[in-house]
């Protein structure tokens, strides 16, 4: 290549020495732990040596410096060699490597961001490249910086569809600052990988996805140096033919060694042998420093420039209010970005796209990759990220959302078209599991706005809330409930209807909150008063407001939700009041797989409309049965 300067022999030998030291430290660490994946580390030793000590530009004392090149170890089980690299670079003490996987060490079995040199948690295979795409997109189009993004994948995870979603995304957006290094060591966990060492098949597949692809001997530092220094005009795949367990004679290219630490005596012998391969060289290798061309970014205090501007009596769907609020927030801070999965004219992300076209990423119908890209875009606090699709389609990206939580990622997801109230499209489009799904995510905050004002406030609060935020939006248009100056907080419910003599506390959200208010008017004519609560956030739930108000209605609570019974609003309320004596919770929810129909017909059939609420209240007042499902 015209700009390729072949490294001198001293440099090549120094890189070989580093590779073998990485092997030694990976083997020692896993044997000390009695657990881990030394053979998966050994196949990538030369790759890691060349990447970190010849190719990448970064400040080893400051792993999260915004100017640094990025690295993602998608094959997360090879974590010990990543730790060995950072010890070699001087960031970690070599002695700390022997604490691998111990309860009091940050060096966990797979990479996690409590390690400063890790941007996203990996280990659930197939997700690293999608996150790398988000980082590379940010580098090229938002930061407009020279840093590059490198992602190391194993051949086993190439069977994951998410990898190919990411390959497609990277070539479409011409992410020429992205390099995928494929460790083709032939063997998976329990079987050989399907393509084994058919390197030309990997190459054809990568090229068919629009990547520049080059096949190299993954144990030749010279070939790796050359391949990694080529000029790039498209995303590049370096396809490395390697030997699993390279340097461990008894395990090289042999099945049955995956995830097994070497016994102590075997380790001693292997380490002695590897040490004999270390040759004297006068060359000390240090990472090249990065170019200081990444702009400073502040994501603190993401406030709307003004209060909402809805008029009393206005009707708007919360899905549209989401798009309007996001566009408004984008006016205030240029690091607010939006992603969507080809549903922007339904989720109303298109309002943001039309106003801020350079900050909108179309991810097409690849929701798993969309979530991974969102996580990548959010790393190192470069962007405030919102990603939207139908609520139900986030279920196919559940593993990516789960890993986002482990990654300590701050991403905001908006799920529209929740529940049977979407109407004629039928059950495949109805989000009826989403509350259960996000309630199980440890870092999640769940917003369920019921009008345009609360939806705008939810968007603003989500932008300032750490962790995974989920905003559940509805398709039907509903009347504005709140004044534009109403104050909203995470975990703070609103009492939207009350008298001095209420008989039952009814808790609804979104569509069912409006049904509850209609039921309140019906019951009022019968001299039955109900108190109506809007939880605003389902997680955290405002237990205090619910309990205090339910006490005023003699412990009688009715929940009504456009969601399945399992894991939704009703169960959240039950959990909140479980220790309260004399409380009775009746629940209305969708009891089985729904069907197509008009929204009002479906709400009626599934017993979550105003008539069903009124009837359930009457029944509660006429009986004192224990908690059961009312349908």
Order of alpha helices (4+ residues) and beta strands (2+ residues): alpha-alpha-alpha-beta-alpha-alpha-beta-alpha-beta-alpha-beta-alpha-beta-alpha-beta-alpha-beta-alpha-alpha-beta-alpha-beta-alpha-beta-alpha-beta-alpha-beta-beta-beta-beta-alpha-beta-beta-alpha-beta-alpha-beta-alpha-alpha
